Amino acid sequence: MTSVDLFDVVVVGGGPSGATAATELAAAGHSVLLLDRAGRIKPCGGAIPPRLVRDFDIPDHLIVARATSARMISPSDREVDMPIEGGFVGMVDREHFDEWLRERAALAGAVRRNGTFVRLERDADGVAVVCFKEKTATGEQLERVRARAVIGADGARSQVARQSVRNADRMPCVFAYHEIIRAPRQGVAGFDGGRCDVFYQGHLSPDFYAWIFPHGDTASIGVGSANKGFSLRGAVNALRDATGLAQCETVRTEGAPIPLKPLPRWDNGRDVVLAGDAAGVVAPASGEGIYYAMVGGRLAAEAVDAFLSTGQARCLSRARAVFMRENGRVFWILGVMQHFWYRNDKRRERFVTMCRDPDVQRLTWQAYMNKELVRADPAAHMRIFLKDMGHLLGATAP
């Protein structure tokens, strides 16, 4: 490639969001460059809902496990099982899942390059010039390509966002760390390959949670926290010791910041729009990001397609507007939940107690699997509201 190469779109970042955007735009007939750093895997529990499988045509072979229940563990080690009736949580290994998504983008016509974004420049005509370092046989080489539009899908510390969108560097984050281990046999040390274990315990995370998620032959053991002085590795070691998984082989370890609040603006009003973690679309309280990243990638692609067709930069703002219209209420509710229930172990104990309620379990799983708030059962919502108030006021015993 030379400095005169021009693409309709350069997508920076090849995770679920960027790969989805590249696939959509290439399939629509646009020339697309998908730029991704090879070998980097984001720490992630790997959970995807059935709606994602349907909406994005995910093949069965990428689902390495199907969790049919979750177990919530309170600070006092009280365990509450939440079975999923008539559904499942799909588990994917990000190493293979993300690569399959990138390959799908290439099959749709996107050009793939392994490189690291450096900066965004402008040529004499004001066209965006994406500068990146690409590895060659003799070392690294600085490349430049022009782009009519740029999608920044390069993670929570997005350089595209920081260089293009005002206040993008103020995104609040949880820092996540996990270890992928060889899963023990079913039942050994209480391990269940069909269950997700979530630990709401202050010594494992002072403001978020820890987890053990099945991945078929492997499992993810991780923790998140916004407390920069908290030892994530130490917490994972403590969790492995407490659950009898300390001796399991460690396959790999990964850490990264995870955003928990959408940015107030996703575009630069000219030719750049953000998607995925770069836009902050990870759900509070749950930390779920894959589904929202892929939705964000699709919306960014639709916004860019409209921009390329009309030349009107205001089309780029549609990505955030549509996302927040469809998901903003869920994010607000989850944000309130995290702010209140995760503050100390006394509240975490009550939160886990609430999870025993059949109405809570049913509506939680329906909302998760379908990615929308359940409005069809007002009586159940009223019962939950009254019980919530009891816990909030301390009138309900833990």
C-alpha positions as CSV (number, residue, x, y, z in Angstrom):
1,M,0.0,0.0,0.0
2,T,1.1,3.6,-0.7
3,S,0.1,6.9,0.6
4,V,-2.3,7.4,-2.3
5,D,-4.5,4.3,-1.5
6,L,-8.0,5.4,-0.7
7,F,-10.7,3.3,1.0
8,D,-14.3,4.1,1.6
9,V,-13.8,3.1,5.2
10,V,-10.9,2.2,7.5
11,V,-12.1,0.2,10.6
12,V,-9.5,0.4,13.4
13,G,-9.9,-2.7,15.6
14,G,-10.9,-6.2,14.7
15,G,-12.9,-7.3,17.8
16,P,-16.6,-8.2,17.6
17,S,-17.6,-4.5,17.0
18,G,-15.0,-3.7,14.3
19,A,-15.3,-7.0,12.5
20,T,-19.1,-6.7,12.4
21,A,-18.9,-3.1,11.0
22,A,-16.3,-4.2,8.4
23,T,-18.5,-7.2,7.3
24,E,-21.6,-5.0,7.0
25,L,-19.9,-2.3,5.0
26,A,-18.0,-4.7,2.7
27,A,-21.2,-6.6,2.0
28,A,-22.8,-3.3,1.0
29,G,-20.2,-2.8,-1.7
30,H,-17.8,-0.4,0.0
31,S,-14.1,-0.7,0.0
32,V,-13.0,-1.5,3.5
33,L,-9.7,-1.8,5.3
34,L,-9.9,-3.8,8.6
35,L,-6.9,-2.9,10.7
36,D,-6.2,-5.1,13.8
37,R,-3.3,-5.9,16.1
38,A,-2.6,-9.6,15.8
39,G,-2.4,-11.8,18.9
40,R,-4.3,-9.6,21.4
41,I,-7.2,-11.3,23.2
42,K,-9.4,-9.2,25.5
43,P,-10.2,-10.7,29.0
44,C,-13.8,-11.7,28.7
45,G,-16.1,-14.3,30.3
46,G,-17.3,-15.0,26.7
47,A,-21.0,-15.1,27.4
48,I,-23.4,-14.4,24.5
49,P,-27.2,-14.5,24.5
50,P,-29.4,-16.5,22.1
51,R,-30.5,-13.2,20.4
52,L,-26.9,-12.5,19.3
53,V,-26.6,-16.0,17.8
54,R,-29.8,-15.3,15.8
55,D,-29.2,-11.7,14.8
56,F,-25.6,-12.2,13.7
57,D,-25.8,-15.8,12.3
58,I,-23.2,-17.3,14.6
59,P,-22.6,-21.0,13.8
60,D,-22.9,-23.7,16.5
61,H,-19.2,-24.7,16.3
62,L,-18.2,-21.4,17.9
63,I,-20.3,-22.0,21.0
64,V,-17.9,-24.1,23.2
65,A,-20.4,-24.5,26.1
66,R,-24.0,-23.9,26.9
67,A,-24.6,-22.7,30.4
68,T,-28.1,-23.6,31.6
69,S,-27.8,-22.0,35.0
70,A,-26.0,-19.4,37.0
71,R,-24.9,-19.6,40.7
72,M,-24.6,-16.4,42.7
73,I,-22.3,-16.6,45.7
74,S,-22.8,-14.0,48.5
75,P,-20.2,-12.6,50.9
76,S,-21.3,-15.2,53.5
77,D,-20.8,-18.0,50.9
78,R,-24.6,-18.4,50.5
79,E,-25.3,-20.0,47.1
80,V,-28.3,-19.1,45.0
81,D,-28.9,-21.1,41.8
82,M,-30.7,-19.4,38.9
83,P,-31.7,-22.1,36.4
84,I,-32.5,-20.9,32.8
85,E,-35.8,-22.4,31.7
86,G,-36.1,-23.0,28.0
87,G,-32.8,-21.3,27.1
88,F,-29.1,-21.0,27.6
89,V,-26.1,-18.7,27.8
90,G,-23.7,-19.4,24.9
91,M,-20.0,-19.4,25.8
92,V,-17.4,-18.5,23.3
93,D,-13.6,-18.5,23.3
94,R,-12.6,-15.0,22.2
95,E,-9.4,-16.2,20.6
96,H,-11.4,-18.3,18.0
97,F,-14.6,-16.2,18.0
98,D,-13.0,-12.9,17.1
99,E,-10.8,-14.5,14.4
100,W,-13.9,-16.1,12.8
101,L,-15.6,-12.7,12.7
102,R,-12.5,-11.1,11.1
103,E,-12.4,-13.9,8.5
104,R,-16.1,-13.4,7.8
105,A,-15.3,-9.7,7.1
106,A,-12.6,-10.8,4.7
107,L,-14.9,-13.1,2.9
108,A,-17.4,-10.2,2.5
109,G,-14.6,-8.3,0.8
110,A,-12.8,-6.4,3.5
111,V,-9.0,-6.1,3.2
112,R,-7.3,-7.3,6.4
113,R,-4.0,-5.8,7.8
114,N,-2.2,-6.6,11.0
115,G,-1.0,-3.3,12.4
116,T,-1.1,-0.8,15.2
117,F,-2.9,2.5,14.8
118,V,-0.6,5.5,15.3
119,R,-2.4,8.7,14.4
120,L,-5.0,10.3,12.2
121,E,-3.8,13.0,9.8
122,R,-5.3,15.0,6.9
123,D,-4.1,15.3,3.4
124,A,-4.2,18.6,1.4
125,D,-7.8,18.0,0.5
126,G,-8.8,17.4,4.1
127,V,-9.3,13.7,3.6
128,A,-8.5,11.5,6.6
129,V,-5.2,9.7,6.5
130,V,-4.8,6.7,8.9
131,C,-1.2,6.1,9.9
132,F,-0.3,2.7,11.3
133,K,2.7,0.5,12.0
134,E,2.7,-2.8,10.1
135,K,5.1,-5.6,10.8
136,T,7.3,-6.8,7.9
137,A,10.0,-9.3,7.4
138,T,12.6,-6.6,8.3
139,G,10.8,-4.9,11.2
140,E,8.0,-2.4,11.4
141,Q,7.0,0.0,8.6
142,L,4.8,3.1,8.9
143,E,1.9,2.9,6.4
144,R,-0.6,5.5,5.4
145,V,-4.0,5.1,3.8
146,R,-6.7,7.6,3.0
147,A,-10.2,7.0,4.1
148,R,-13.5,8.7,3.3
149,A,-14.7,7.5,6.8
150,V,-13.0,6.0,9.9
151,I,-14.6,3.7,12.5
152,G,-12.8,3.6,15.8
153,A,-13.3,0.2,17.3
154,D,-9.9,0.0,19.1
155,G,-11.0,-0.6,22.7
156,A,-11.6,1.2,25.9
157,R,-8.4,3.3,25.6
158,S,-9.2,4.0,21.9
159,Q,-6.5,6.2,20.3
160,V,-8.9,7.0,17.5
161,A,-11.4,8.3,20.0
162,R,-8.8,10.3,21.9
163,Q,-7.5,12.0,18.8
164,S,-10.9,12.6,17.2
165,V,-13.8,12.9,19.8
166,R,-13.9,15.5,22.5
167,N,-13.7,14.2,26.1
168,A,-13.2,10.6,25.0
169,D,-10.3,10.3,27.5
170,R,-12.7,10.7,30.4
171,M,-14.4,7.3,30.1
172,P,-14.8,5.5,33.4
173,C,-13.6,1.9,33.4
174,V,-13.4,-1.3,35.4
175,F,-10.1,-3.1,35.0
176,A,-10.6,-6.8,34.2
177,Y,-8.2,-9.7,34.5
178,H,-8.8,-13.4,33.9
179,E,-7.0,-16.7,33.6
180,I,-8.0,-19.3,31.1
181,I,-7.4,-22.8,32.7
182,R,-7.8,-26.4,31.6
183,A,-11.2,-27.2,33.0
184,P,-11.4,-30.1,35.5
185,R,-13.6,-33.0,35.0
186,Q,-17.3,-32.5,35.7
187,G,-17.9,-32.4,39.5
188,V,-14.3,-32.1,40.5
189,A,-13.9,-29.3,43.0
190,G,-17.6,-28.5,42.5
191,F,-17.0,-27.5,38.9
192,D,-20.0,-27.6,36.6
193,G,-19.4,-27.2,32.9
194,G,-23.0,-26.0,32.4
195,R,-23.1,-23.3,35.1
196,C,-21.7,-19.8,35.4
197,D,-20.5,-19.0,38.9
198,V,-20.6,-15.3,40.0
199,F,-19.0,-14.2,43.3
200,Y,-20.3,-11.1,44.9
201,Q,-17.6,-10.9,47.7
202,G,-15.7,-7.8,48.7
203,H,-12.4,-9.5,49.2
204,L,-12.6,-10.7,45.6
205,S,-13.8,-7.4,44.2
206,P,-14.6,-4.3,46.3
207,D,-16.9,-2.8,43.6
208,F,-17.7,-5.4,41.0
209,Y,-17.6,-9.2,41.0
210,A,-15.5,-12.3,40.3
211,W,-16.5,-15.2,38.0
212,I,-15.9,-18.8,36.9
213,F,-17.3,-19.4,33.4
214,P,-17.2,-22.7,31.5
215,H,-15.6,-22.8,28.1
216,G,-15.8,-26.4,27.2
217,D,-12.3,-27.8,27.6
218,T,-11.3,-24.7,29.4
219,A,-12.7,-22.2,31.9
220,S,-12.4,-18.4,32.5
221,I,-11.6,-17.4,36.1
222,G,-11.6,-13.6,36.4
223,V,-12.4,-10.5,38.3
224,G,-13.1,-6.8,37.7
225,S,-12.6,-3.7,39.8
226,A,-12.3,0.1,39.2
227,N,-10.1,0.3,42.4
228,K,-6.6,0.8,41.0
229,G,-4.9,-0.3,44.2
230,F,-6.7,-3.6,44.2
231,S,-4.7,-6.7,43.2
232,L,-6.7,-8.4,40.4
233,R,-4.1,-11.2,40.1
234,G,-4.2,-11.7,43.9
235,A,-8.0,-12.0,43.8
236,V,-7.9,-14.6,41.0
237,N,-5.3,-16.6,42.9
238,A,-7.5,-16.4,46.0
239,L,-10.6,-17.6,44.0
240,R,-8.7,-20.5,42.5
241,D,-7.4,-21.5,46.0
242,A,-10.9,-21.3,47.5
243,T,-12.6,-23.3,44.7
244,G,-10.0,-26.0,44.4
245,L,-8.8,-24.9,40.9
246,A,-5.3,-23.7,41.9
247,Q,-3.7,-26.8,40.4
248,C,-5.4,-26.6,37.0
249,E,-3.1,-25.7,34.1
250,T,-3.1,-22.1,33.2
251,V,-3.5,-21.7,29.4
252,R,-3.1,-18.0,29.2
253,T,-3.8,-14.7,31.1
254,E,-5.2,-11.5,29.9
255,G,-6.0,-8.0,31.3
256,A,-7.6,-4.9,30.0
257,P,-9.8,-1.9,31.0
258,I,-13.5,-2.4,30.4
259,P,-15.7,0.7,30.0
260,L,-19.0,0.9,31.9
261,K,-20.6,4.0,30.6
262,P,-21.3,5.1,27.0
263,L,-19.6,8.2,25.9
264,P,-21.8,11.3,25.4
265,R,-20.6,11.6,21.8
266,W,-19.5,8.9,19.3
267,D,-18.5,11.0,16.3
268,N,-16.3,13.9,15.3
269,G,-19.0,15.6,13.2
270,R,-16.9,15.1,10.1
271,D,-15.9,11.5,9.2
272,V,-15.1,9.5,12.3
273,V,-17.5,7.4,14.4
274,L,-16.8,5.1,17.4
275,A,-18.1,1.6,18.1
276,G,-17.8,-1.1,20.8
277,D,-15.6,-0.5,23.8
278,A,-14.3,2.7,22.2
279,A,-17.8,4.1,22.5
280,G,-18.3,2.7,26.0
281,V,-21.0,0.1,25.2
282,V,-20.4,-2.4,28.0
283,A,-23.4,-3.0,30.3
284,P,-23.0,-1.8,33.9
285,A,-23.5,-4.3,36.7
286,S,-23.1,-7.3,34.4
287,G,-20.1,-6.2,32.4
288,E,-21.7,-7.8,29.3
289,G,-20.1,-6.4,26.1
290,I,-20.1,-8.8,23.1
291,Y,-23.7,-8.4,22.2
292,Y,-23.7,-4.6,22.6
293,A,-20.4,-4.3,20.8
294,M,-21.8,-6.1,17.7
295,V,-24.9,-4.1,17.8
296,G,-22.8,-0.9,18.0
297,G,-20.7,-2.1,15.1
298,R,-23.7,-2.7,13.0
299,L,-25.2,0.7,13.8
300,A,-21.8,2.4,13.1
301,A,-21.8,0.6,9.7
302,E,-25.3,1.8,8.9
303,A,-24.4,5.4,9.9
304,V,-21.3,5.3,7.8
305,D,-23.2,3.9,4.8
306,A,-25.6,6.7,5.1
307,F,-22.8,9.2,5.4
308,L,-21.0,7.8,2.3
309,S,-24.3,7.9,0.3
310,T,-25.3,11.4,1.2
311,G,-22.1,13.2,2.2
312,Q,-23.9,14.5,5.3
313,A,-21.8,14.2,8.4
314,R,-24.8,14.4,10.7
315,C,-25.6,10.8,9.6
316,L,-22.8,9.7,11.8
317,S,-24.6,10.7,15.0
318,R,-27.3,8.2,14.2
319,A,-25.2,5.3,15.6
320,R,-25.4,6.6,19.2
321,A,-28.9,7.9,18.9
322,V,-30.3,4.6,17.8
323,F,-28.2,2.6,20.3
324,M,-29.3,4.7,23.2
325,R,-33.0,4.7,22.1
326,E,-32.9,0.9,22.1
327,N,-30.6,0.2,25.1
328,G,-30.3,3.4,27.1
329,R,-33.0,2.5,29.6
330,V,-31.4,-0.9,30.3
331,F,-28.0,0.7,30.8
332,W,-29.5,3.3,33.2
333,I,-31.2,0.6,35.3
334,L,-28.0,-1.6,35.4
335,G,-26.0,1.5,36.4
336,V,-28.3,2.2,39.3
337,M,-28.1,-1.4,40.4
338,Q,-24.3,-1.4,40.3
339,H,-24.0,1.9,42.2
340,F,-26.3,0.7,45.0
341,W,-25.9,-3.1,45.4
342,Y,-22.1,-3.4,44.8
343,R,-21.1,-0.8,47.4
344,N,-20.4,-3.1,50.3
345,D,-20.8,-6.7,51.5
346,K,-24.0,-6.0,53.4
347,R,-25.7,-4.9,50.3
348,R,-24.2,-7.7,48.2
349,E,-25.6,-10.2,50.7
350,R,-29.1,-8.7,50.2
351,F,-28.6,-8.6,46.4
352,V,-27.9,-12.3,46.2
353,T,-30.9,-13.0,48.5
354,M,-33.1,-11.2,46.0
355,C,-31.8,-13.5,43.3
356,R,-33.7,-16.4,45.0
357,D,-37.0,-14.9,44.0
358,P,-38.7,-16.8,41.1
359,D,-40.0,-13.6,39.5
360,V,-36.5,-12.0,39.6
361,Q,-35.0,-15.1,38.0
362,R,-37.7,-15.4,35.3
363,L,-37.7,-11.8,34.2
364,T,-33.9,-11.6,34.4
365,W,-33.4,-14.5,32.0
366,Q,-36.1,-13.3,29.7
367,A,-34.5,-9.9,29.5
368,Y,-31.0,-11.3,29.0
369,M,-31.9,-13.8,26.3
370,N,-34.0,-11.4,24.3
371,K,-32.1,-8.2,25.2
372,E,-35.1,-6.1,26.0
373,L,-37.0,-5.2,29.2
374,V,-40.0,-7.5,29.9
375,R,-43.2,-5.5,30.1
376,A,-45.7,-8.3,29.7
377,D,-46.1,-9.1,33.4
378,P,-46.9,-6.0,35.4
379,A,-47.9,-8.0,38.5
380,A,-44.4,-9.6,38.6
381,H,-42.8,-6.2,38.3
382,M,-44.9,-4.9,41.1
383,R,-43.9,-7.8,43.4
384,I,-40.3,-7.3,42.6
385,F,-40.6,-3.6,43.2
386,L,-42.1,-4.1,46.6
387,K,-39.4,-6.7,47.5
388,D,-36.7,-4.3,46.3
389,M,-38.0,-1.6,48.5
390,G,-38.0,-4.0,51.4
391,H,-34.3,-4.8,50.8
392,L,-33.4,-1.1,50.2
393,L,-35.1,-0.1,53.5
394,G,-33.6,-3.1,55.4
395,A,-37.0,-4.4,56.2
396,T,-36.4,-7.8,54.6
397,A,-34.1,-10.3,56.3
398,P,-31.1,-11.3,54.2
